[in-house]
Amino acid sequence: MFNDLEDLNAFYAPAPAAEPVKYTCPHCYGTGKYAGVRVHQEKEDCFSCRGRGYFTQSPEARAKAKASRLANAEKKAAANRASAVEQITAAVGEAGYQWFQNAGSWSQFYGDLHTKALQYGSLSEKQLAAVVSGYQKQQVRDAERAAAKQAKEASAPVIDLTRIRELFDAALESGLAKPALVIGALKLSLAPATGNNAGCLYVKDNGTYAGKINVYGKFLGLREARQEIAAELQAIAADPLGAMTEHGFQTGQCSCCGRPLTNPESVRLGIGPICGGRWKVLRG
């Protein structure tokens, strides 16, 4: 059957392997070389194909594999985030976790901890203790601020705003969108109708915010505000029209709009006739 040993070996020799299909690397165009500039690296191999210049998998197969890797990575990251939130919430509660999450905006330490917790799925025992301690200190500070605020409001002077509010109500009814009064160094304006300060009057002193008068008539001035402001507000509230006209006499400007009083009648009244009509302060 076989003439010699060579024929025998040829018969039993394995068939040559088929040449694999090669797909040209789209990043180096088959050169195997990186086209950009590298710093502190001697190799010039293409990052994608690792210097071969081709792939043995089709673009579709590579895209599918990449999508699978990304999906698995996102699944793992989501699991780590959920695990970290569960661990920290168990230690400090939901409010504590919210504080920890927001603390990164003012503390790099807590920001780094939060990032690592979400990345690795948990904090170490010492790291978690630091979060617990920080939140407890924040609770103490919040309680102290609340007590100080309550004490300040309790001791704040009460101002009868009835006549001032009547003026602002009249100005709003006349169509003024943002009515304001300037009397001496003080400027009174309405707080927005929506929000935490709805119903309050803002007070500025020489253009600088000095505090507010809340809905109960209490003046809550800033710590650095002039001590005389409360008494000045009391005087304005007692006779708003008198204070407005006196401002006009002394400054030559309308208390309502700030324009110069040039009309003889306006100069006599201490207030512009148009503003006086809108604010309903002109006597018949």
C-alpha positions as semicolon CSV with decimal commas, in nm:
position;residue;x (nm);y (nm);z (nm)
1;M;0,000;0,000;0,000
2;F;0,277;0,240;0,094
3;N;0,594;0,234;-0,109
4;D;0,817;0,369;0,156
5;L;0,830;0,532;0,495
6;E;0,796;0,877;0,342
7;D;0,460;0,790;0,198
8;L;0,354;0,648;0,533
9;N;0,449;0,966;0,717
10;A;0,273;1,179;0,461
11;F;-0,044;0,976;0,505
12;Y;-0,054;1,019;0,881
13;A;0,068;1,378;0,889
14;P;-0,194;1,626;1,020
15;A;-0,367;1,843;0,764
16;P;-0,228;2,198;0,748
17;A;-0,424;2,443;0,960
18;A;-0,649;2,675;0,768
19;E;-0,525;3,032;0,749
20;P;-0,736;3,238;0,995
21;V;-0,948;3,519;0,857
22;K;-0,784;3,850;0,931
23;Y;-0,975;4,174;0,976
24;T;-0,767;4,486;0,926
25;C;-0,742;4,705;1,235
26;P;-0,942;5,023;1,166
27;H;-0,723;5,229;1,400
28;C;-0,380;5,166;1,248
29;Y;-0,505;5,056;0,904
30;G;-0,311;4,733;0,928
31;T;0,027;4,887;1,007
32;G;0,032;4,777;1,370
33;K;0,173;5,120;1,460
34;Y;0,011;5,393;1,670
35;A;-0,030;5,707;1,463
36;G;-0,034;5,952;1,753
37;V;0,237;6,084;1,983
38;R;0,348;5,891;2,290
39;V;0,525;6,034;2,589
40;H;0,770;5,825;2,794
41;Q;0,691;5,512;2,591
42;E;0,935;5,344;2,355
43;K;0,688;5,106;2,191
44;E;0,489;5,225;1,894
45;D;0,242;4,938;1,885
46;C;-0,122;5,015;1,811
47;F;-0,331;5,010;2,127
48;S;-0,625;4,828;1,969
49;C;-0,462;4,540;1,785
50;R;-0,149;4,535;2,003
51;G;0,080;4,576;1,708
52;R;-0,054;4,293;1,493
53;G;-0,237;4,513;1,246
54;Y;-0,540;4,286;1,234
55;F;-0,807;4,106;1,436
56;T;-0,919;3,748;1,405
57;Q;-1,274;3,837;1,505
58;S;-1,515;4,030;1,289
59;P;-1,614;4,388;1,382
60;E;-1,962;4,260;1,472
61;A;-1,820;3,997;1,708
62;R;-1,588;4,250;1,871
63;A;-1,873;4,500;1,913
64;K;-2,090;4,231;2,072
65;A;-1,812;4,132;2,311
66;K;-1,750;4,495;2,404
67;A;-2,118;4,552;2,473
68;S;-2,122;4,243;2,693
69;R;-1,818;4,365;2,889
70;L;-1,974;4,707;2,938
71;A;-2,303;4,556;3,052
72;N;-2,127;4,332;3,302
73;A;-1,920;4,625;3,429
74;E;-2,231;4,840;3,475
75;K;-2,410;4,554;3,649
76;K;-2,119;4,519;3,891
77;A;-2,101;4,897;3,945
78;A;-2,476;4,913;4,018
79;A;-2,442;4,630;4,269
80;N;-2,153;4,811;4,439
81;R;-2,350;5,135;4,459
82;A;-2,651;4,959;4,611
83;S;-2,430;4,778;4,861
84;A;-2,257;5,100;4,967
85;V;-2,584;5,288;5,012
86;E;-2,724;5,002;5,219
87;Q;-2,416;4,990;5,444
88;I;-2,401;5,364;5,508
89;T;-2,778;5,404;5,548
90;A;-2,778;5,127;5,807
91;A;-2,518;5,323;6,004
92;V;-2,654;5,680;5,984
93;G;-3,006;5,653;5,839
94;E;-3,143;5,802;5,520
95;A;-3,097;6,161;5,638
96;G;-2,739;6,080;5,732
97;Y;-2,667;5,931;5,393
98;Q;-2,814;6,240;5,226
99;W;-2,582;6,456;5,436
100;F;-2,285;6,234;5,346
101;Q;-2,374;6,252;4,978
102;N;-2,395;6,633;4,988
103;A;-2,088;6,674;5,207
104;G;-1,865;6,620;4,906
105;S;-1,959;6,969;4,782
106;W;-1,773;7,130;5,074
107;S;-1,537;6,857;5,196
108;Q;-1,288;6,675;4,973
109;F;-1,244;6,413;5,246
110;Y;-1,610;6,313;5,246
111;G;-1,629;6,348;4,869
112;D;-1,343;6,099;4,824
113;L;-1,500;5,862;5,075
114;H;-1,832;5,871;4,895
115;T;-1,669;5,805;4,559
116;K;-1,472;5,510;4,697
117;A;-1,777;5,368;4,871
118;L;-1,977;5,364;4,548
119;Q;-1,682;5,226;4,353
120;Y;-1,591;4,939;4,585
121;G;-1,931;4,870;4,739
122;S;-1,850;4,950;5,100
123;L;-1,638;5,150;5,342
124;S;-1,386;5,009;5,584
125;E;-1,465;5,005;5,953
126;K;-1,259;5,319;6,017
127;Q;-1,401;5,500;5,716
128;L;-1,757;5,422;5,823
129;A;-1,677;5,542;6,178
130;A;-1,555;5,872;6,032
131;V;-1,886;5,918;5,849
132;V;-2,087;5,840;6,163
133;S;-1,879;6,082;6,370
134;G;-1,907;6,357;6,109
135;Y;-2,283;6,323;6,087
136;Q;-2,324;6,328;6,464
137;K;-2,122;6,650;6,485
138;Q;-2,335;6,799;6,209
139;Q;-2,651;6,712;6,404
140;V;-2,513;6,893;6,709
141;R;-2,430;7,200;6,498
142;D;-2,777;7,198;6,341
143;A;-2,939;7,177;6,683
144;E;-2,728;7,469;6,810
145;R;-2,819;7,680;6,505
146;A;-3,187;7,599;6,546
147;A;-3,176;7,696;6,913
148;A;-2,992;8,020;6,833
149;K;-3,244;8,103;6,561
150;Q;-3,534;8,033;6,794
151;A;-3,382;8,252;7,063
152;K;-3,320;8,531;6,813
153;E;-3,678;8,520;6,689
154;A;-3,810;8,516;7,045
155;S;-3,615;8,830;7,135
156;A;-3,671;9,013;6,806
157;P;-3,859;9,343;6,826
158;V;-4,218;9,330;6,707
159;I;-4,323;9,594;6,454
160;D;-4,685;9,673;6,372
161;L;-4,685;9,638;5,996
162;T;-5,055;9,708;5,943
163;R;-5,014;10,046;5,776
164;I;-4,707;9,941;5,577
165;R;-4,884;9,633;5,443
166;E;-5,184;9,846;5,345
167;L;-4,949;10,058;5,133
168;F;-4,795;9,755;4,963
169;D;-5,137;9,599;4,904
170;A;-5,252;9,921;4,735
171;A;-4,939;9,929;4,519
172;L;-4,994;9,568;4,410
173;E;-5,358;9,636;4,329
174;S;-5,253;9,934;4,112
175;G;-5,041;9,702;3,898
176;L;-4,689;9,746;4,039
177;A;-4,509;9,413;4,001
178;K;-4,229;9,476;4,253
179;P;-4,323;9,765;4,481
180;A;-4,053;9,901;4,710
181;L;-4,013;10,197;4,945
182;V;-3,695;10,389;5,014
183;I;-3,701;10,591;5,334
184;G;-3,375;10,737;5,452
185;A;-3,109;10,467;5,436
186;L;-3,365;10,186;5,441
187;K;-3,538;10,013;5,152
188;L;-3,841;9,789;5,208
189;S;-3,951;9,537;4,946
190;L;-4,182;9,237;4,932
191;A;-4,037;8,888;4,937
192;P;-4,148;8,662;4,648
193;A;-4,499;8,525;4,692
194;T;-4,361;8,171;4,669
195;G;-4,083;8,026;4,880
196;N;-3,984;8,016;5,246
197;N;-4,008;8,395;5,291
198;A;-4,351;8,450;5,137
199;G;-4,529;8,731;5,322
200;C;-4,207;8,882;5,458
201;L;-4,060;9,224;5,393
202;Y;-3,693;9,245;5,300
203;V;-3,493;9,529;5,454
204;K;-3,183;9,681;5,297
205;D;-2,961;9,938;5,464
206;N;-2,776;10,163;5,219
207;G;-2,821;9,897;4,953
208;T;-2,700;9,606;5,167
209;Y;-2,934;9,335;5,291
210;A;-2,986;9,387;5,663
211;G;-3,264;9,139;5,749
212;K;-3,634;9,077;5,709
213;I;-3,962;9,142;5,885
214;N;-4,148;8,813;5,908
215;V;-4,522;8,756;5,885
216;Y;-4,554;8,807;6,262
217;G;-4,399;9,154;6,242
218;K;-4,068;9,054;6,398
219;F;-3,757;9,214;6,256
220;L;-3,486;8,951;6,213
221;G;-3,177;9,155;6,147
222;L;-2,837;9,025;6,055
223;R;-2,578;9,013;6,328
224;E;-2,372;9,282;6,158
225;A;-2,670;9,510;6,086
226;R;-2,697;9,853;6,255
227;Q;-2,866;9,842;6,593
228;E;-3,071;10,152;6,506
229;I;-3,259;9,982;6,221
230;A;-3,530;9,833;6,443
231;A;-3,616;10,176;6,589
232;E;-3,616;10,332;6,241
233;L;-3,857;10,064;6,120
234;Q;-4,080;10,127;6,420
235;A;-4,098;10,497;6,328
236;I;-4,179;10,418;5,965
237;A;-4,451;10,173;6,065
238;A;-4,609;10,429;6,299
239;D;-4,644;10,692;6,023
240;P;-4,554;10,558;5,677
241;L;-4,688;10,861;5,491
242;G;-4,500;11,101;5,714
243;A;-4,179;10,904;5,667
244;M;-4,225;10,895;5,289
245;T;-4,290;11,265;5,252
246;E;-4,007;11,354;5,492
247;H;-3,775;11,146;5,271
248;G;-3,892;11,347;4,970
249;F;-3,837;11,680;5,148
250;Q;-3,485;11,588;5,261
251;T;-3,356;11,414;4,946
252;G;-3,565;11,568;4,671
253;Q;-3,644;11,217;4,547
254;C;-3,966;11,019;4,547
255;S;-3,971;10,751;4,815
256;C;-4,158;10,511;4,584
257;C;-3,971;10,532;4,253
258;G;-3,653;10,722;4,340
259;R;-3,700;10,985;4,068
260;P;-3,622;11,353;4,141
261;L;-3,919;11,562;4,252
262;T;-3,933;11,843;3,994
263;N;-4,303;11,921;3,969
264;P;-4,395;12,202;4,213
265;E;-4,683;11,999;4,350
266;S;-4,455;11,697;4,397
267;V;-4,201;11,912;4,580
268;R;-4,477;12,047;4,803
269;L;-4,611;11,699;4,882
270;G;-4,275;11,527;4,907
271;I;-4,395;11,251;4,675
272;G;-4,470;11,222;4,304
273;P;-4,843;11,243;4,216
274;I;-4,837;10,925;4,006
275;C;-4,670;10,725;4,283
276;G;-4,895;10,885;4,542
277;G;-5,197;10,766;4,348
278;R;-5,063;10,416;4,304
279;W;-4,972;10,382;4,670
280;K;-5,292;10,566;4,775
281;V;-5,114;10,802;5,011
282;L;-5,224;11,141;4,870
283;R;-5,477;11,314;5,087
284;G;-5,783;11,463;4,919
